[in-house]
Amino acid sequence: MNKEIQLNGHKVEICDSGSGSIDPWTGKKADELGVSLVGTSDMASFMRVDEETIYKLPHYGYPVYELISNGTISSYSDLLSWCDKNIRENDKFSYSKSVADLLRIKRRKDMQERQMTEVKQVIVVRKDLGMRKGKLVAQGSHASLGSLLKFFTKRERYGGSIEYSTLFKPGSALDKWLNGIFTKICVYVNSEQELLDLDKKCEELEIPHALITDAGLTEFHGVPTITCLGIGPWDSGEIDKITGNLPLL
């Protein structure tokens, strides 16, 4: 359903995407501008905010979201150039100011996402074992949890209870990871020796890690077998020194 709002003194109809839709700022159809006008949900998704926030933004205008997304507008000079070509004269100042605000918001969101990916966990799996998908996922989960537990201290409490606890500073690798998006990367090697070499490098760089040995109860004919390695969460750059050249699983 369409909805009307007031935008810098203009009555603007929020509508679905479509090449024939009219952009309220330029008075032109989307196909004349070379973009498709974006609906509210698309804008909210692009900006990574909810739709109500989009309605409240003072710079709510159509094509700019796609133009920023596809790289047509990436700087203030790009914005001014685009405005000179497309925006009606009496709207240029309002539009350029509103889009500049939008660029700042997007850059802040992008910076927050980059900060979240400064820390990651890497799971290295032996592809040569030909594990079933379920088995592979289970072994990778062991590696992820095992490596995370390296940050925890295990204590036996009064009455036989077991306590796992950890302390970490704000801004530490563990803080960023636990309060972030749990960034994980899965890569592979083709031999046990490669995995052991990576394990040794983790030891040398003092990066928390866990080497997983399967008991062989469901696969590997009852023979205990080293299957994978969990590394981190830790600084992405440090982990890349160990796994940066490995192919994605």
Secondary structure, 3 states (H helix, E strand, C coil): CCEEEEECCEEEEECCCECCCECCCCCCEHHHHCCCECCHHHHHHHHCCCHHHHHHCCCCCCHHHHHHHCCCCCCHHHHHHHHHHHCCHHHHHHHHHHHHHHHHHHHHHHHHHHHHCCEEEEEEEEHHHCCCHHHHHHHHHHHHHHHHHHHCEEEECHHHCEEEECCCCCCCHHHHHHCCCCCEEEEEECCHHHHHHHHHHHHHHCCCEEEEEECCCCCHHHCCEEEEEEEEEEEHHHHHHHHCCCCEC
